[in-house]
């Protein structure tokens, strides 16, 4: 069993923080997706032909908004699933479960980095509403906390492997 000061408590705290942050990202991205779908028909009707038929047009923000909202929503949902399963896997504290948590955490971090890159592009293009700025900031913050969470889970994997080696050496 792990001691109180190792990577296990850090992984728990970071996974819980990520769960809350990914939930916030998912809620804001879902709102933006709903708002975009409700208003895009009336707003896109006055645009020229190439923009009118563009499948990812959002009436708020700029031309990067559609991609950003979609990838933020995907990253948020995957992040919630990763955080929940990661909490379960860290609770089990055996090597296969921790490897599963580390792999899913890495996938979630990669998706979050993709959404963060689109957030940076949207910031560069400018002209976004307050809700989209909140989503941009939350995406950037959650990409950093997901990196820390991935590192903490990897440290937990290494500690669990060391504990298992110590146990097997103690038996012989």
C-alpha positions in Angstrom: 0.0 0.0 0.0 1.3 3.5 -0.8 2.2 6.0 1.8 0.4 9.3 2.3 2.9 11.5 0.6 3.4 9.7 -2.7 1.9 10.1 -6.1 -1.4 8.4 -5.1 -2.9 11.4 -3.3 -1.6 13.8 -6.0 -3.2 11.6 -8.6 -6.5 11.6 -6.7 -6.6 15.4 -6.3 -5.6 16.1 -9.9 -8.1 13.6 -11.3 -10.8 15.2 -9.2 -9.8 18.7 -10.3 -9.8 17.6 -13.9 -13.2 16.0 -13.5 -14.6 19.4 -12.4 -12.7 21.3 -15.1 -13.7 18.9 -17.9 -17.3 19.1 -16.8 -17.2 22.9 -17.0 -15.6 22.7 -20.5 -18.2 20.2 -21.6 -21.1 22.4 -20.3 -19.8 25.6 -22.0 -19.0 23.7 -25.2 -22.4 22.1 -25.3 -24.0 25.5 -24.8 -22.0 27.0 -27.6 -22.9 24.0 -29.9 -26.6 24.4 -29.1 -26.5 28.2 -29.5 -24.6 27.8 -32.8 -27.1 25.3 -34.2 -30.1 27.4 -33.2 -28.8 30.6 -34.7 -26.7 29.5 -37.6 -29.6 29.1 -40.1 -30.7 32.8 -39.7 -27.2 34.2 -39.6 -25.8 32.0 -42.4 -28.6 33.0 -44.8 -27.1 36.4 -45.4 -23.6 35.0 -46.1 -22.1 34.3 -49.5 -22.4 30.8 -51.0 -19.1 29.3 -49.8 -19.7 30.4 -46.2 -23.4 29.5 -46.3 -22.7 25.8 -47.1 -19.8 25.6 -44.7 -20.9 22.8 -42.3 -19.2 24.3 -39.2 -20.3 27.9 -39.1 -21.0 29.5 -35.8 -22.8 32.8 -35.5 -20.6 34.0 -32.7 -16.8 34.1 -32.7 -14.7 33.8 -35.8 -14.0 31.1 -38.4 -12.0 29.0 -35.8 -15.0 28.8 -33.4 -16.7 25.8 -35.0 -13.7 23.6 -34.9 -12.8 24.9 -31.4 -16.2 24.2 -30.0 -16.4 20.7 -31.5 -13.0 19.6 -30.3 -13.5 21.2 -26.9 -16.7 19.2 -26.6 -15.0 16.0 -27.6 -12.0 16.7 -25.3 -14.4 17.5 -22.4 -16.4 14.3 -22.8 -13.3 12.1 -23.1 -11.7 14.0 -20.2 -14.7 13.3 -18.0 -14.6 9.6 -18.9 -10.8 9.5 -18.3 -11.1 11.2 -15.0 -13.8 8.9 -13.7 -12.0 5.7 -14.9 -8.7 7.1 -13.7 -10.1 7.6 -10.2 -11.3 4.0 -10.2 -8.0 2.7 -11.5 -5.9 4.7 -9.0 -8.1 3.4 -6.2 -7.4 -0.2 -7.3 -3.6 0.6 -7.2 -2.3 -2.3 -9.2 0.0 -2.2 -12.2 -2.4 -3.1 -15.0 -5.0 -0.6 -13.7 -2.5 2.2 -13.4 -1.2 1.4 -16.9 -4.8 1.8 -18.2 -5.1 5.1 -16.4 -1.8 6.3 -17.8 -2.8 5.4 -21.4 -6.2 7.0 -21.2 -4.8 10.1 -19.5 -2.3 10.5 -22.3 -5.1 10.2 -24.9 -7.2 12.8 -23.1 -4.2 15.1 -22.8 -3.6 14.9 -26.6 -7.2 15.7 -27.3 -7.1 18.6 -24.9 -3.9 19.9 -26.5 -5.7 19.8 -29.9 -8.5 21.9 -28.4 -6.0 24.2 -26.7 -4.3 24.8 -30.1 -7.6 25.8 -31.6 -8.3 28.0 -28.6 -5.0 29.8 -29.2 -5.9 30.2 -32.9 -9.2 31.6 -32.0 -7.5 34.0 -29.6 -5.1 35.1 -32.3 -8.0 35.7 -34.8 -9.9 37.7 -32.1 -13.5 38.8 -31.9 -15.0 36.3 -29.5 -17.8 36.6 -26.9 -17.4 36.3 -23.2 -18.6 32.7 -23.1 -16.2 31.7 -25.7 -13.3 33.5 -23.9 -14.3 31.5 -20.8 -14.2 28.3 -22.8 -10.8 29.3 -24.3 -9.4 30.0 -20.8 -10.8 26.8 -19.3 -9.4 24.7 -22.2 -5.9 26.2 -21.7 -6.1 25.6 -17.9 -7.4 22.0 -18.2 -4.6 21.2 -20.7 -2.1 22.1 -18.0 -3.8 20.3 -15.2 -4.2 17.2 -17.5 -0.4 17.3 -18.1 0.2 17.3 -14.3 -2.4 14.5 -13.9 -0.7 12.4 -16.6 2.7 12.9 -14.9 1.2 12.0 -11.5 -0.4 8.8 -12.8 2.9 7.9 -14.5 4.7 8.4 -11.2 2.1 6.2 -9.6 2.8 3.5 -12.2 6.5 3.6 -11.4 5.8 3.4 -7.6 3.4 0.5 -8.0 5.9 -1.4 -10.1 8.6 -0.7 -7.4 6.2 -2.0 -4.7 5.4 -5.1 -6.7 9.2 -5.8 -7.2 9.8 -5.3 -3.5 6.9 -7.7 -2.7 8.2 -10.4 -5.1 11.8 -10.1 -3.8 10.5 -10.4 -0.2 8.8 -13.7 -1.0 11.9 -15.4 -2.3 
